Amino acid sequence: MGSREQKRILRGFVLSLLILWFGAGFAAAQTDTPFQKPPKEILALADVVQPPRMMTDRNHRFMAFLSRPTYKTLQEISEPELKLAGIRINPFNHNRARTMSFTTLALQEFPSGKPIPITGLPADLRMEYVGFSPQGSYFSFIQVLKTGLELWVIDMKTGQARRLSPPVLSAVMGYGYPYIWSPDERTILAMKRIHPEPYIEEKELPIGPAIQEATGTKAPAWTYQDLLRNKQDEKRFDYFATRSLVRYMLDGAEQPYLPPAVFVSAELSPDGSYLLAESIHPPYSYVLPFNRFPTKVEIYDLAGKRVVELYDKPLRDAIPINFDAVEAGPRDHQWRDDAPATVVWCEAQDGGDPAKPAEIRDRLFQLPAPFGRERQPLCGTKNRFAGIFWGNGRIAIIQDSWWKTRNSKTYLIDPSGENPSPRILFDMSSEELYAQPGGFVTAPNAFGRYTLLFSPDKSKLYLQGEGYSPQGNRPFLDEYVLQTGKTRRLWRADR
């Protein structure tokens, strides 16, 4: 290598050192540089305004248009997050973490499109858990504050918004909304946190080793995140997850209903006479999330008196790691949508283990009010129970599925029990998109619950679907004859 080449390499090396030296100096000096906006052309692509979410009441008299920002603000992103038992909590306002709030609301009559002026809304609107009341007379939502959750309602006749509760509600646990309308729209049941003051972290030295019981049996499990780790986490979990149920009148008056518990879900019967509630209790697990903890399933009357304990589930720590595996014993408790107060559930006939041979995998049972009689069998399914569409006292549609084979079956059953043999309507693979018959159309019944939509003579149902085809999606509406199982196309999109 010549001396000229050596000098060139040396100059390049020295120049690189100078760049690194001065670059480090410049970087150290940039301590208060604010965030910069990109050119307007790039900003226009990134900051696209999302279309509003539209919703209607069950009677299709009113429409609501709700909008939310495309992205969260830095303040929202920096909100605290507490991870416990498989859930993430905002410890300041007792809400679920990482939620997105609606910031604008517009109401109008349907189908005329006449706007309904709204008065009395909070200045800094942050709405979550929004919806119409059962009869559509009110629009309700939770106003999310930094330190709590408030319940608000809007009178659809006047457009007047008013606050029903102070910022004391809790939405950290379970599924669905933290409040429930009564069918007559006179009251609202709401989940209220029992600790109004902020959580104070107490450092405690352990008095002994952390001990968990083991049965000695093989119990493989999935790997979960955000689990409880110690007694301190258990105390935090109880602090944030324990809630009481209170009743709010439309004038804002508050009445106690159920004492504090770790409620996971609560649902009023279609006639509003009973409450089906699930609550978890110790012993907690450090390797499973909250939906595997011991759970009580109970029914209460309107006075808050427990009518019956349907089941006390033990810790579900022995469910096989298989997509078709479920827990042993009763599960999926729910109300019949076409009856005043009848609870329904299913039970695995193979112990929840898909590796065990079984002609019938799940069996459904029902128990009508006043819940003192023996359970009544409804039907059995060859695959795992996947859902039910209630129609009337003589007709209901059951669906099942089996992940391993992708098989799905649809049954027609008689809930009265007079005809115990279900009839298979569809038996197909869930991956056969071109052959999908569609889903049965539902409409609100006298209880405001969505049940099967019958033809005027009660002899036909209706199917609607996406209409997957090689030419693209062509949505359709079919008429389904119950007696023969034949379909007739009523409408199909042109393209």
C-alpha positions in Angstrom: 0.0 0.0 0.0 1.4 3.4 -1.0 2.0 6.3 1.2 -0.7 8.3 -0.5 -3.2 5.6 0.2 -2.1 5.5 3.8 -2.6 9.2 4.2 -6.1 9.0 2.7 -7.1 6.3 5.1 -5.6 8.2 8.0 -7.5 11.4 7.0 -10.7 9.5 6.8 -10.2 8.0 10.3 -9.4 11.4 11.8 -12.5 12.9 10.1 -14.7 10.1 11.5 -13.4 10.8 15.0 -14.1 14.5 14.7 -17.7 13.8 13.5 -18.3 11.5 16.5 -16.8 14.1 18.9 -18.7 17.1 17.7 -21.9 15.0 17.1 -21.8 13.9 20.8 -21.3 17.5 21.8 -24.2 18.7 19.8 -26.4 15.9 21.0 -25.6 16.7 24.6 -26.6 20.3 24.1 -30.1 19.4 22.8 -31.9 19.1 26.1 -35.1 21.1 25.6 -36.0 20.4 22.0 -39.8 20.1 21.6 -41.5 17.6 19.4 -41.5 18.7 15.7 -44.4 18.4 13.3 -43.7 16.8 9.9 -44.6 18.7 6.6 -48.3 19.3 6.1 -48.4 16.6 3.4 -47.1 13.9 5.8 -49.3 15.2 8.6 -52.4 15.0 6.4 -51.7 11.3 5.8 -51.1 10.5 9.5 -53.8 12.7 11.1 -56.8 11.4 9.1 -60.1 12.1 10.8 -61.8 8.8 11.4 -65.5 8.5 10.5 -67.9 8.7 13.5 -69.3 5.6 15.1 -73.1 5.4 14.6 -75.6 3.6 16.9 -79.4 3.5 17.1 -81.8 2.6 19.9 -83.6 -0.7 19.7 -86.8 0.8 18.4 -84.8 2.7 15.7 -86.2 6.1 16.7 -82.9 7.9 17.5 -79.3 7.8 16.2 -76.1 8.8 17.9 -72.9 9.8 16.2 -69.7 9.6 18.3 -66.2 10.6 17.4 -62.8 10.0 19.0 -59.3 11.3 18.2 -57.2 9.2 15.8 -54.4 9.0 18.4 -54.0 9.3 22.1 -52.5 12.4 23.6 -49.1 12.3 25.4 -51.0 12.9 28.6 -53.2 9.8 28.0 -50.2 7.7 27.0 -48.4 8.6 30.2 -51.3 7.7 32.5 -50.3 5.1 35.1 -51.0 1.4 34.6 -51.3 -1.3 37.2 -51.0 -4.9 36.1 -52.7 -7.5 38.2 -54.2 -10.9 37.7 -54.2 -10.6 33.9 -55.8 -7.1 33.8 -54.5 -3.6 33.4 -55.9 -0.9 35.6 -55.7 2.9 35.8 -55.2 3.2 39.6 -56.2 6.9 39.5 -59.7 6.6 38.2 -60.5 2.9 38.6 -60.9 2.4 34.9 -59.4 -0.2 32.6 -56.1 1.0 31.2 -55.5 1.8 27.5 -59.1 2.7 26.7 -60.1 5.3 24.1 -62.8 7.9 24.9 -65.2 9.6 22.6 -64.9 13.4 22.6 -67.9 14.5 20.5 -71.5 13.4 20.4 -74.4 14.3 18.1 -78.0 13.0 18.4 -80.7 13.1 15.9 -84.2 11.6 15.2 -84.5 8.7 12.9 -85.4 8.5 10.0 -86.1 12.2 9.7 -82.6 13.2 10.5 -83.7 16.1 12.7 -80.9 17.0 15.1 -81.5 17.0 18.8 -79.7 19.9 20.6 -77.8 18.7 23.7 -77.3 20.9 26.7 -75.4 20.4 30.0 -72.6 18.2 28.7 -69.2 18.3 30.5 -66.8 20.9 29.1 -64.0 18.3 28.6 -66.1 15.4 27.2 -64.5 12.0 27.6 -67.2 9.4 27.1 -66.9 5.6 27.4 -69.5 2.8 27.9 -72.1 4.6 25.8 -75.5 3.4 24.8 -79.3 3.9 24.7 -81.6 2.8 27.5 -83.8 -0.3 26.9 -86.7 1.7 25.5 -84.6 4.5 23.9 -85.8 7.3 26.2 -82.3 8.1 27.4 -78.7 8.0 26.2 -76.2 7.1 28.9 -72.4 7.2 29.2 -69.5 7.2 31.7 -67.6 10.5 31.9 -63.9 9.6 32.4 -62.1 11.9 34.7 -58.5 11.8 36.0 -59.6 10.8 39.4 -62.8 8.8 38.8 -65.8 7.7 36.6 -69.1 9.5 36.6 -72.5 8.2 35.3 -74.4 10.6 33.0 -77.7 10.4 31.1 -79.3 12.5 28.4 -83.1 12.8 28.1 -83.9 12.2 24.4 -87.0 14.3 24.6 -85.3 17.5 25.8 -81.6 16.8 25.0 -80.8 17.7 28.6 -77.7 16.0 30.0 -77.2 15.5 33.7 -74.9 13.7 36.1 -76.3 10.9 38.2 -73.3 9.9 40.2 -70.1 11.5 41.6 -66.8 10.1 40.3 -67.0 6.9 42.4 -67.8 4.2 39.8 -65.4 1.3 38.9 -64.8 -0.4 35.6 -61.7 -2.3 36.3 -63.1 -5.9 36.4 -65.0 -8.3 34.2 -66.8 -7.8 31.0 -69.3 -5.4 29.7 -70.5 -2.1 31.1 -70.1 -0.9 34.8 -73.8 -0.1 34.9 -77.1 -1.8 34.0 -80.4 -0.2 33.0 -83.6 -1.7 34.5 -86.0 -2.7 31.8 -88.5 0.0 32.9 -85.8 2.7 32.7 -86.5 3.9 36.2 -83.2 2.9 37.8 -79.6 2.0 36.9 -77.5 -0.5 38.8 -73.9 0.6 38.9 -70.6 -0.8 40.1 -69.2 1.5 42.8 -65.7 1.4 44.2 -65.5 0.9 48.0 -62.3 2.9 48.5 -62.8 6.6 47.6 -59.2 7.5 48.7 -56.1 6.8 46.6 -54.3 3.5 47.2 -51.4 3.9 49.6 -48.6 1.5 49.0 -47.5 -0.2 52.2 -44.2 -2.0 52.3 -44.4 -5.1 54.4 -41.6 -7.5 55.3 -42.6 -11.1 54.6 -43.4 -13.1 57.8 -42.6 -16.3 56.0 -42.0 -17.9 52.6 -44.5 -17.6 49.7 -46.4 -21.0 49.6 -48.8 -22.2 47.0 -50.6 -25.5 47.2 -50.2 -28.2 44.6 -52.4 -31.2 44.1 -49.6 -33.4 42.8 -51.4 -34.0 39.5 -50.1 -33.0 36.1 -51.7 -29.7 35.1 -50.1 -28.0 32.0 -51.1 -24.4 31.5 -50.7 -21.6 29.0 -48.2 -18.8 29.8 -49.9 -15.6 30.9 -48.7 -12.1 31.6 -49.5 -9.5 34.3 -50.2 -12.1 37.0 -50.2 -11.8 40.8 -46.8 -12.3 42.3 -47.1 -12.1 46.1 -49.3 -11.1 49.0 -48.8 -7.4 48.2 -50.3 -7.9 44.7 -53.2 -9.8 46.3 -53.9 -6.8 48.5 -53.7 -4.4 45.5 -56.0 -6.6 43.5 -58.6 -6.8 46.3 -58.4 -3.0 46.8 -59.1 -2.2 43.1 -61.3 -5.1 42.2 -63.7 -5.1 45.1 -66.9 -3.3 44.3 -70.4 -2.9 45.6 -73.6 -2.7 43.5 -75.7 0.5 44.1 -79.0 1.6 42.5 -79.3 5.2 41.1 -82.6 6.9 40.5 -82.9 9.3 37.6 -82.9 12.2 40.0 -79.4 11.1 41.3 -80.6 9.5 44.5 -78.4 6.5 45.5 -79.6 3.3 47.2 -77.4 0.4 48.3 -78.1 -3.0 46.6 -75.4 -5.6 47.0 -72.5 -5.6 49.5 -68.9 -5.4 48.4 -67.5 -8.4 46.4 -65.1 -8.9 43.5 -67.9 -8.9 40.9 -66.9 -10.1 37.4 -70.3 -9.8 35.8 -73.9 -8.9 36.6 -77.0 -9.1 34.4 -80.7 -8.5 35.1 -83.2 -11.0 33.9 -85.3 -10.0 30.9 -88.2 -9.0 33.1 -85.9 -7.2 35.6 -87.0 -9.3 38.6 -83.6 -11.0 39.3 -79.9 -10.4 39.0 -77.4 -13.0 37.8 -74.0 -12.2 39.3 -70.6 -13.8 39.2 -67.9 -12.9 41.8 -64.5 -14.3 42.4 -62.9 -15.1 45.8 -59.7 -16.5 47.2 -57.6 -18.6 47.0 -56.0 -16.7 44.2 -53.4 -18.1 41.8 -50.0 -16.7 40.9 -49.9 -18.7 37.6 -53.4 -18.0 36.2 -55.4 -14.9 35.4 -58.6 -13.8 37.3 -61.0 -15.6 35.0 -59.6 -18.9 36.4 -60.0 -17.9 40.0 -62.7 -19.6 42.2 -66.0 -18.0 41.2 -69.5 -18.0 42.7 -72.6 -17.8 40.4 -75.6 -16.5 42.3 -79.1 -15.1 41.7 -80.5 -12.2 43.7 -83.9 -10.6 43.9 -84.5 -6.8 43.6 -84.2 -6.4 47.3 -80.7 -7.7 47.2 -81.5 -11.0 48.9 -79.7 -14.0 47.5 -82.3 -16.4 46.0 -80.0 -19.3 45.0 -76.3 -20.1 44.6 -76.1 -21.9 41.3 -72.5 -23.0 41.5 -69.2 -22.3 43.3 -66.5 -23.0 40.8 -63.1 -24.1 42.2 -59.8 -22.8 40.8 -59.7 -23.8 37.2 -56.0 -25.0 37.1 -56.4 -28.3 35.3 -57.9 -27.3 32.0 -55.8 -29.0 29.2 -53.8 -26.7 26.9 -56.0 -27.4 23.8 -58.2 -25.0 21.8 -61.2 -27.3 22.3 -60.6 -27.7 26.1 -63.0 -26.1 28.6 -63.5 -26.2 32.3 -65.3 -29.1 34.0 -68.7 -28.5 35.5 -71.3 -25.8 34.7 -70.2 -22.8 32.7 -71.5 -19.9 30.5 -74.5 -19.0 32.7 -76.9 -16.7 31.0 -80.5 -15.6 30.8 -83.0 -16.9 28.2 -83.8 -13.9 26.1 -87.3 -15.1 25.3 -88.4 -15.9 28.9 -89.1 -13.7 31.9 -86.4 -15.2 34.2 -84.9 -18.6 33.1 -81.2 -19.2 33.5 -79.3 -21.4 31.1 -75.8 -23.0 31.2 -73.8 -25.8 29.6 -71.7 -28.6 31.0 -68.9 -30.6 29.3 -69.7 -34.3 29.1 -66.0 -35.2 28.5 -64.8 -33.4 31.6 -63.6 -30.5 29.4 -60.8 -32.7 27.9 -61.1 -33.0 24.0 -58.7 -35.9 24.1 -61.4 -38.1 25.7 -63.8 -39.7 23.3 -67.4 -38.6 23.7 -70.5 -38.7 21.5 -71.9 -35.6 23.1 -69.3 -33.0 24.1 -71.6 -30.4 25.8 -75.1 -30.5 27.2 -77.3 -27.5 27.9 -79.6 -27.1 30.9 -82.1 -24.5 32.1 -83.7 -23.5 35.4 -86.8 -21.2 35.4 -87.7 -18.9 38.3 -88.2 -19.3 41.2 -85.2 -21.7 40.8 -86.3 -24.2 43.3 -86.9 -27.1 41.0 -84.5 -29.6 39.3 -82.6 -28.4 36.3 -84.2 -29.2 33.0 -82.1 -30.7 30.1 -82.3 -28.8 26.8 -80.1 -30.6 24.3 -76.6 -32.0 23.6 -74.1 -30.8 21.1 -71.5 -33.0 19.2 -69.0 -30.1 19.4 -68.3 -27.4 21.9 -71.3 -25.1 22.6 -70.7 -21.8 20.7 -73.9 -19.8 21.1 -77.7 -19.7 21.0 -80.4 -17.7 19.4 -83.7 -17.8 21.3 -86.9 -17.6 19.4 -90.0 -18.5 21.4 -91.1 -21.3 23.7 -90.8 -23.9 21.0 -87.9 -22.8 18.8 -84.3 -21.9 19.4 -81.1 -22.2 17.3 -77.9 -23.7 18.8 -74.4 -23.4 17.3 -71.3 -25.4 18.2 -67.8 -25.6 16.9 -64.7 -27.9 17.0 -61.4 -26.0 16.4 -59.3 -29.1 15.6 -61.5 -30.1 12.6 -62.9 -26.6 11.9 -66.3 -28.2 12.0 -69.4 -26.2 12.9 -73.0 -27.4 13.4 -76.2 -25.5 13.7 -79.2 -27.1 15.5 -82.9 -26.4 15.7 -84.2 -27.3 19.2 -87.5 -27.2 21.1 -86.8 -25.5 24.5 -90.1 -26.8 25.9 -88.7 -30.3 26.1 -91.5 -31.9 24.3 -89.3 -32.7 21.3 -85.8 -33.5 22.9 -84.1 -34.5 19.7 -82.3 -31.5 18.0 -82.4 -31.2 14.3 -79.1 -30.4 12.5 -79.7 -27.5 10.0 -76.1 -26.9 8.9 -73.0 -29.1 9.2 -69.9 -27.6 7.5 -66.4 -26.3 7.9 -65.9 -22.8 9.1 -63.2 -22.4 6.4 -65.7 -23.0 3.6 -66.4 -19.3 3.2 -68.2 -19.6 -0.2 -70.7 -22.1 1.3 -71.6 -20.1 4.4 -75.4 -19.9 4.8 -75.3 -16.7 6.8 -76.5 -15.9 10.3 -80.1 -15.8 11.5 -81.6 -12.3 11.7 -82.7 -11.1 15.1 -84.9 -8.3 16.4 -85.9 -6.9 19.8 -88.8 -8.7 21.5 -91.1 -7.5 24.3 -88.3 -7.6 26.8 -86.0 -5.6 24.5 -83.8 -8.7 24.0 -82.7 -9.7 20.5 -84.4 -13.0 19.5 -85.1 -14.7 16.2 -87.1 -12.7 13.6 -90.0 -14.8 12.4 -92.2 -14.3 9.3 -95.8 -13.1 10.2 -97.1 -16.7 10.0 -94.1 -18.0 12.2 -93.1 -20.6 9.6 -90.0 -18.9 8.3 -86.7 -17.3 9.6 -84.3 -15.1 7.8 -80.6 -15.5 7.0 -78.1 -12.7 6.2 -74.5 -13.0 5.2 -71.5 -11.5 3.5 -71.9 -13.6 0.4 -68.3 -14.6 -0.1 -67.6 -15.6 -3.7 -64.8 -15.6 -6.3 -66.2 -12.4 -7.7 -66.0 -10.7 -4.2 -68.4 -10.2 -1.4 -72.1 -9.8 -2.3 -74.2 -9.5 0.9 -77.5 -11.3 0.8 -80.8 -11.9 2.6 -82.5 -15.3 2.5 -85.8 -16.7 3.7 -85.5 -20.0 5.6 -88.5 -22.4 5.7 -88.5 -24.1 9.1 -90.4 -27.2 8.1 -88.4 -28.1 4.9 -85.0 -26.3 5.5 -85.2 -24.7 2.0 -84.1 -21.2 1.4 -85.2 -18.5 -1.0 -83.1 -15.5 -1.9 -84.9 -12.3 -1.2 -82.1 -9.9 -2.0 -78.4 -9.9 -3.1 -76.1 -7.0 -3.7 -75.3 -6.3 -7.3 -71.6 -6.1 -6.7 
